[in-house]
Amino acid sequence: MTPTIRFKLSLMMFLEFFIWGAWFVTLGTYLLQNLHTTGTQVGVAVLTQSIGAIVAPFIIGLIADRFFSAQKILGVLHLAGAALLWRASMAADFNSFYPSILTYMILYMPTLALVNSISFRQMQNPQKEFAMIRVLGTLGWIIAGLTIGWLQWEQKDANGLTSLGLTFRMAAGASAILGLFSFTLPPTPPIKKEGKSSIGDMLGLEAIGLLKNRSYLIFFLASVAICVPLSFYYGFTNPFLNESGMKSAAGIQSLGQVSEVLFMLLIPVFFVRLGVKKMLAIGMLAWVIRYLFFAYGNGESSYWMLVVGIVLHGICYDFFFVTGQIYTDNLAGEQSKSAAQGFITLATYGVGMLLGSLLSGQIVDAHKTSDTLHDWQTIWLIPAAIAAGVLVVFLLLFRDKNAPVPAEEISYAEANARLEV
């Protein structure tokens, strides 16, 4: 890979996740404070991510894999997305906001697969090259959060309103830039030009045979269930932190992505020492601890508990979801590895997050104590209990057939290769 291509791919990843992080983290606060929505409506807005994840395979399977170059589709989707984000920033109420953000997420979620496809097609050794490109995406998300915190857009004015509507305009500008820039990316023409793609192929259903493996079935169900408490984090952490009195909450939340980068780099070491079951269990236990810290933390004497709860994101995400992707890849046959990854993504970010978004919004509404305040301790104890229940069932029923390999018997490079990042 030439330095020019590496730079282009890195910038593509940076903008891709800067756009998402620029508005999604503070979405709940914006809706509650500026559009005066209910928690249920916040949940409905967050689940647009799930709808986009469900629709994404159709767009990729029907268009990107068969007719047009990936970089051109990426450009068109982001240009259209820029217009939709700008329109969302001008919405006066939830009824006018929701159609824009729903349409936007249906267009955005497929771009996550497109940027990966464009990157992989330019690499001779993805195991070694992709991580250094993908980490720029996490950096983009971090910079977006720090920018919002630095500009103090979360602070309320005399009327109790924030300036978070500007996050959508910032994201729209970045989306327009990426849309135009995409047409300069290396050509990535479609590979599958012949034959018909079934709905099952596009959804990765050819990998459904993995569920015949009892342990994988337990992992699969646990993955769907753990996404219910995950929805609480995505939808309501920022409103909670702002109500708790945390200054520049979006910027502080970016520590979660810093943690994610650190633990991503350490996963090869943990993976060979602990094995699949312990890695997955530690990830789920981290969810329980995080929500307990949120339940009993505050913006004063227990401020540290809020910060630790955020920093635990690296363990929560990497140990469970990344390890789960590795586990899925190891079990899938050579012909169904991509399908298997698509299948687990559809189940988690599609079905699991959808259920969680609907449930979390109703729970937040049920524990509203005033027009602007909530009983957050009770709210956070609920996802903590759900995560604990999933962890117990998982520990009792899951059997890890693959024992961890002693660290001295495997090199770090070999561990990385196993991850197939």
C-alpha positions as CSV (number, residue, x, y, z in Angstrom):
1,M,0.0,0.0,0.0
2,T,1.4,3.4,-1.0
3,P,1.6,6.3,1.5
4,T,-1.0,8.2,-0.5
5,I,-3.5,5.4,-0.4
6,R,-2.8,4.9,3.3
7,F,-3.4,8.6,4.0
8,K,-6.7,8.5,2.0
9,L,-8.0,5.4,3.8
10,S,-7.0,6.9,7.2
11,L,-8.8,10.2,6.4
12,M,-11.9,8.2,5.2
13,M,-12.0,6.3,8.5
14,F,-11.5,9.5,10.5
15,L,-14.4,11.3,8.8
16,E,-16.7,8.2,8.8
17,F,-16.7,7.9,12.6
18,F,-16.3,11.7,13.3
19,I,-19.6,12.1,11.6
20,W,-21.4,9.5,13.7
21,G,-19.8,10.6,17.0
22,A,-20.5,14.2,16.3
23,W,-24.3,13.8,16.9
24,F,-25.1,10.3,18.2
25,V,-23.5,10.6,21.6
26,T,-25.5,13.8,22.6
27,L,-28.7,12.7,20.8
28,G,-30.6,12.0,23.9
29,T,-29.7,15.2,25.6
30,Y,-30.6,17.2,22.5
31,L,-34.0,15.5,22.2
32,L,-34.9,15.8,25.9
33,Q,-33.7,19.4,26.4
34,N,-34.3,21.1,23.0
35,L,-37.2,19.2,21.5
36,H,-38.8,18.3,24.9
37,T,-39.3,14.7,23.9
38,T,-40.1,11.7,26.1
39,G,-37.6,9.0,26.9
40,T,-39.6,6.6,24.7
41,Q,-39.1,9.0,21.8
42,V,-35.3,9.1,22.5
43,G,-35.4,5.3,22.4
44,V,-37.3,5.4,19.1
45,A,-34.6,7.8,17.7
46,V,-31.8,5.6,18.9
47,L,-33.3,2.5,17.3
48,T,-33.0,4.1,13.9
49,Q,-29.5,2.6,14.2
50,S,-31.0,-0.9,14.4
51,I,-33.3,-0.2,11.4
52,G,-30.3,0.9,9.4
53,A,-28.4,-2.2,10.5
54,I,-31.2,-4.4,9.3
55,V,-31.6,-2.6,6.0
56,A,-27.8,-2.3,5.3
57,P,-27.3,-5.9,4.0
58,F,-29.9,-5.3,1.3
59,I,-28.2,-2.1,0.1
60,I,-24.8,-3.8,0.1
61,G,-26.0,-7.0,-1.4
62,L,-28.2,-5.5,-4.1
63,I,-26.1,-2.5,-5.1
64,A,-22.5,-2.5,-3.9
65,D,-21.8,-6.1,-4.5
66,R,-23.3,-6.2,-8.0
67,F,-23.6,-2.9,-9.8
68,F,-21.5,0.1,-8.7
69,S,-18.0,0.7,-7.2
70,A,-18.0,1.0,-3.5
71,Q,-16.3,4.4,-3.3
72,K,-18.9,5.9,-5.6
73,I,-21.8,4.6,-3.5
74,L,-20.0,5.8,-0.4
75,G,-19.8,9.3,-1.9
76,V,-23.5,9.4,-2.9
77,L,-24.7,8.1,0.5
78,H,-22.7,10.7,2.4
79,L,-23.7,13.6,0.2
80,A,-27.4,12.6,0.7
81,G,-26.6,12.2,4.4
82,A,-25.2,15.7,4.6
83,A,-28.5,17.1,3.4
84,L,-30.5,15.0,5.8
85,L,-28.4,15.9,8.8
86,W,-28.7,19.6,8.0
87,R,-32.5,19.2,7.7
88,A,-32.6,17.4,11.1
89,S,-30.8,20.4,12.7
90,M,-33.7,22.7,11.7
91,A,-36.5,20.4,13.1
92,A,-38.8,22.2,15.5
93,D,-40.2,19.0,17.1
94,F,-39.8,15.3,17.1
95,N,-42.3,14.6,14.4
96,S,-40.3,16.7,11.9
97,F,-36.9,15.4,13.3
98,Y,-37.6,11.7,13.2
99,P,-38.1,11.2,9.4
100,S,-34.8,12.9,8.6
101,I,-32.8,10.9,11.1
102,L,-34.5,7.6,10.2
103,T,-33.7,8.1,6.5
104,Y,-30.2,9.2,7.4
105,M,-29.4,6.1,9.4
106,I,-30.8,3.8,6.7
107,L,-28.2,5.5,4.4
108,Y,-25.4,5.7,6.9
109,M,-25.2,2.2,8.3
110,P,-24.3,0.6,5.0
111,T,-21.3,3.0,4.8
112,L,-19.7,1.2,7.8
113,A,-19.4,-1.9,5.6
114,L,-18.3,0.1,2.6
115,V,-15.4,1.8,4.3
116,N,-14.2,-1.6,5.4
117,S,-14.6,-3.1,1.9
118,I,-12.7,-0.2,0.3
119,S,-9.9,-0.6,2.9
120,F,-9.5,-4.4,2.6
121,R,-9.4,-4.3,-1.2
122,Q,-6.3,-2.1,-1.1
123,M,-4.4,-4.2,1.4
124,Q,-2.0,-7.1,0.8
125,N,-2.0,-8.1,4.4
126,P,-5.1,-6.9,6.2
127,Q,-4.1,-8.6,9.5
128,K,-1.2,-6.2,9.8
129,E,-2.5,-3.2,7.9
130,F,-6.2,-2.7,8.8
131,A,-5.8,-2.0,12.6
132,M,-3.7,1.1,11.9
133,I,-6.2,2.4,9.4
134,R,-9.3,1.5,11.6
135,V,-7.9,3.2,14.7
136,L,-8.2,6.6,12.9
137,G,-12.0,6.0,13.0
138,T,-11.9,5.7,16.8
139,L,-9.8,8.9,16.9
140,G,-12.4,10.6,14.8
141,W,-15.1,9.7,17.3
142,I,-12.9,11.0,20.1
143,I,-12.2,14.3,18.4
144,A,-15.9,14.8,17.8
145,G,-16.7,14.4,21.5
146,L,-13.8,16.7,22.5
147,T,-14.9,19.3,20.1
148,I,-18.5,19.4,21.5
149,G,-17.1,19.6,25.0
150,W,-14.6,22.3,24.1
151,L,-17.3,24.4,22.4
152,Q,-19.6,23.8,25.4
153,W,-22.6,23.0,23.2
154,E,-24.1,20.9,26.0
155,Q,-24.4,23.9,28.4
156,K,-27.9,25.3,28.8
157,D,-28.8,28.9,28.1
158,A,-31.2,31.1,30.0
159,N,-34.2,29.3,28.4
160,G,-32.8,25.9,29.4
161,L,-31.8,25.0,25.8
162,T,-28.5,23.7,24.6
163,S,-26.6,24.4,21.4
164,L,-26.5,20.7,20.4
165,G,-28.5,21.4,17.2
166,L,-25.1,22.6,15.9
167,T,-23.8,19.0,16.2
168,F,-25.9,18.0,13.3
169,R,-24.6,20.8,11.2
170,M,-21.0,19.9,12.1
171,A,-21.7,16.3,11.1
172,A,-23.4,17.5,7.9
173,G,-20.3,19.5,6.9
174,A,-18.1,16.5,7.6
175,S,-20.4,14.2,5.6
176,A,-20.3,16.6,2.7
177,I,-16.5,16.6,2.8
178,L,-16.4,12.8,2.9
179,G,-19.0,12.5,0.2
180,L,-16.8,14.6,-2.2
181,F,-13.6,13.0,-1.0
182,S,-14.9,9.5,-1.6
183,F,-14.8,10.0,-5.4
184,T,-11.0,10.4,-5.1
185,L,-10.6,7.0,-3.2
186,P,-9.0,4.0,-4.9
187,P,-11.4,2.3,-7.4
188,T,-13.3,-0.6,-5.7
189,P,-15.5,-2.2,-8.3
190,P,-18.0,-4.8,-7.5
191,I,-16.8,-8.4,-7.4
192,K,-20.1,-10.4,-7.7
193,K,-21.4,-9.6,-11.2
194,E,-23.0,-12.9,-12.1
195,G,-25.7,-15.0,-10.5
196,K,-28.6,-14.1,-8.2
197,S,-28.3,-13.1,-4.6
198,S,-31.0,-14.4,-2.3
199,I,-32.4,-12.6,0.7
200,G,-30.7,-15.3,2.8
201,D,-27.3,-14.5,1.3
202,M,-27.7,-10.8,1.9
203,L,-28.6,-11.3,5.6
204,G,-25.9,-13.8,6.2
205,L,-28.5,-16.6,6.9
206,E,-26.3,-19.2,5.3
207,A,-24.4,-19.0,8.6
208,I,-27.5,-20.0,10.6
209,G,-26.1,-23.6,10.7
210,L,-23.7,-22.3,13.4
211,L,-26.7,-22.3,15.8
212,K,-26.6,-26.1,15.8
213,N,-23.5,-25.8,18.0
214,R,-25.0,-25.6,21.5
215,S,-22.4,-23.3,22.9
216,Y,-22.6,-21.0,19.9
217,L,-26.4,-20.8,20.3
218,I,-25.8,-19.7,24.0
219,F,-23.3,-17.1,22.8
220,F,-25.7,-15.9,20.1
221,L,-28.6,-15.5,22.5
222,A,-26.4,-13.8,25.0
223,S,-25.2,-11.4,22.3
224,V,-28.8,-10.4,21.5
225,A,-29.7,-10.1,25.2
226,I,-26.6,-8.0,26.2
227,C,-27.5,-5.5,23.6
228,V,-30.6,-4.5,25.7
229,P,-28.4,-2.9,28.4
230,L,-26.1,-1.6,25.7
231,S,-29.0,0.5,24.4
232,F,-29.3,2.2,27.8
233,Y,-25.7,3.3,27.4
234,Y,-26.0,4.6,23.9
235,G,-29.3,6.4,24.4
236,F,-29.1,7.9,27.9
237,T,-25.6,8.1,29.2
238,N,-25.1,11.7,28.0
239,P,-28.4,13.0,29.4
240,F,-27.6,11.2,32.7
241,L,-24.1,12.8,32.9
242,N,-25.4,16.2,32.2
243,E,-28.1,15.9,34.8
244,S,-25.5,14.7,37.2
245,G,-23.6,18.0,36.8
246,M,-20.7,16.7,34.7
247,K,-19.1,19.5,32.7
248,S,-18.3,18.8,29.0
249,A,-19.9,15.4,29.3
250,A,-19.4,14.5,25.6
251,G,-15.7,15.2,25.9
252,I,-15.4,13.0,29.0
253,Q,-17.3,10.3,27.3
254,S,-14.6,10.1,24.6
255,L,-12.4,8.5,27.3
256,G,-14.5,5.4,26.5
257,Q,-13.1,5.3,23.0
258,V,-9.6,5.9,24.3
259,S,-10.1,2.9,26.5
260,E,-11.4,1.0,23.5
261,V,-8.2,1.6,21.5
262,L,-6.0,0.5,24.5
263,F,-7.9,-2.8,25.0
264,M,-8.1,-3.4,21.3
265,L,-4.3,-3.5,21.2
266,L,-4.2,-5.8,24.3
267,I,-6.8,-8.3,23.1
268,P,-4.3,-10.6,21.5
269,V,-2.5,-11.0,24.8
270,F,-5.7,-11.6,26.8
271,F,-7.1,-13.9,24.1
272,V,-4.3,-16.4,24.2
273,R,-4.2,-16.3,28.0
274,L,-7.9,-16.5,29.0
275,G,-9.7,-18.2,26.1
276,V,-13.2,-17.3,24.7
277,K,-15.4,-18.1,27.7
278,K,-13.4,-16.0,30.3
279,M,-13.0,-13.1,27.8
280,L,-16.8,-13.0,27.1
281,A,-17.6,-13.3,30.8
282,I,-15.3,-10.5,31.8
283,G,-16.9,-8.3,29.1
284,M,-20.4,-9.0,30.5
285,L,-19.2,-8.5,34.1
286,A,-17.8,-5.1,33.1
287,W,-21.3,-4.1,31.9
288,V,-22.7,-5.0,35.4
289,I,-20.0,-3.0,37.2
290,R,-20.4,0.0,34.8
291,Y,-24.1,0.4,35.5
292,L,-23.6,-0.1,39.2
293,F,-21.1,2.7,39.2
294,F,-23.5,4.9,37.2
295,A,-26.3,4.0,39.7
296,Y,-24.3,5.1,42.8
297,G,-22.0,7.7,41.2
298,N,-22.7,11.5,41.1
299,G,-21.2,14.7,40.0
300,E,-19.7,15.5,43.4
301,S,-18.2,13.0,46.0
302,S,-18.5,10.0,43.7
303,Y,-17.5,11.7,40.4
304,W,-14.8,9.1,40.0
305,M,-17.4,6.4,39.7
306,L,-18.9,8.1,36.6
307,V,-15.4,8.4,35.0
308,V,-14.6,4.7,35.7
309,G,-17.9,3.7,34.3
310,I,-17.1,5.5,31.1
311,V,-13.5,4.1,30.9
312,L,-14.9,0.6,31.3
313,H,-16.2,0.9,27.8
314,G,-13.0,-0.6,26.4
315,I,-13.6,-3.9,28.3
316,C,-17.4,-3.8,27.8
317,Y,-17.0,-3.5,24.0
318,D,-13.8,-5.2,23.1
319,F,-13.9,-8.2,25.5
320,F,-17.4,-9.1,24.4
321,F,-18.1,-7.9,20.9
322,V,-14.6,-8.2,19.4
323,T,-14.0,-11.5,21.1
324,G,-17.4,-12.6,19.8
325,Q,-16.4,-11.7,16.3
326,I,-13.3,-13.8,16.7
327,Y,-15.2,-16.7,18.1
328,T,-17.7,-16.5,15.2
329,D,-14.9,-16.4,12.7
330,N,-13.2,-19.4,14.2
331,L,-16.3,-21.5,14.0
332,A,-17.5,-20.5,10.5
333,G,-16.3,-22.3,7.5
334,E,-14.1,-20.6,4.9
335,Q,-17.1,-20.1,2.6
336,S,-19.3,-18.5,5.3
337,K,-17.0,-16.3,7.4
338,S,-18.4,-13.0,5.9
339,A,-22.0,-14.3,6.1
340,A,-21.4,-15.3,9.8
341,Q,-20.2,-11.8,10.7
342,G,-23.2,-10.3,8.9
343,F,-25.5,-12.6,10.8
344,I,-24.2,-11.8,14.2
345,T,-24.2,-8.1,13.4
346,L,-27.8,-8.3,12.3
347,A,-28.8,-10.1,15.5
348,T,-27.0,-7.6,17.8
349,Y,-27.2,-4.2,16.3
350,G,-30.4,-5.1,14.5
351,V,-32.6,-7.2,16.8
352,G,-30.9,-6.7,20.2
353,M,-30.5,-3.0,20.0
354,L,-34.0,-2.5,18.6
355,L,-35.5,-4.3,21.6
356,G,-33.2,-2.5,24.0
357,S,-34.0,1.0,22.5
358,L,-37.7,0.5,22.9
359,L,-37.4,-0.9,26.5
360,S,-34.9,1.7,27.7
361,G,-37.0,4.6,26.6
362,Q,-40.1,3.3,28.5
363,I,-38.0,2.7,31.6
364,V,-36.6,6.2,31.6
365,D,-40.1,7.7,31.2
366,A,-41.4,5.6,34.1
367,H,-38.7,7.0,36.4
368,K,-39.0,10.7,35.5
369,T,-39.2,12.8,38.7
370,S,-39.7,16.2,37.1
371,D,-39.8,17.9,33.7
372,T,-36.0,17.7,33.5
373,L,-34.9,15.2,36.1
374,H,-34.9,11.4,36.5
375,D,-34.4,8.7,39.1
376,W,-31.2,7.6,37.5
377,Q,-30.2,5.2,40.3
378,T,-33.2,3.0,39.7
379,I,-32.8,3.3,35.9
380,W,-29.2,2.1,35.9
381,L,-29.9,-0.8,38.3
382,I,-32.3,-2.3,35.7
383,P,-29.7,-2.8,32.9
384,A,-27.2,-3.9,35.6
385,A,-29.6,-6.6,36.6
386,I,-30.2,-7.6,33.0
387,A,-26.5,-7.9,32.3
388,A,-26.0,-9.9,35.5
389,G,-28.7,-12.3,34.5
390,V,-27.2,-12.8,31.1
391,L,-23.8,-13.4,32.6
392,V,-25.1,-16.1,35.0
393,V,-26.9,-18.0,32.3
394,F,-23.9,-17.7,30.1
395,L,-21.5,-19.1,32.7
396,L,-23.8,-22.0,33.5
397,L,-24.5,-23.1,29.9
398,F,-21.6,-22.1,27.7
399,R,-18.8,-24.6,27.1
400,D,-15.5,-23.3,25.6
401,K,-14.1,-26.2,23.6
402,N,-10.9,-24.3,22.9
403,A,-8.7,-23.9,25.9
404,P,-6.4,-20.8,26.1
405,V,-2.9,-21.3,24.6
406,P,-0.1,-20.6,27.0
407,A,1.4,-17.2,26.2
408,E,4.9,-18.5,25.9
409,E,3.8,-20.8,23.1
410,I,2.4,-18.2,20.8
411,S,3.9,-15.0,19.5
412,Y,2.1,-11.6,19.5
413,A,2.2,-11.6,15.7
414,E,0.5,-15.0,15.6
415,A,-2.2,-13.8,18.1
416,N,-2.9,-10.8,15.9
417,A,-3.2,-13.0,12.9
418,R,-5.8,-15.1,14.7
419,L,-7.8,-12.0,15.4
420,E,-8.0,-11.2,11.7
421,V,-8.8,-7.6,12.6
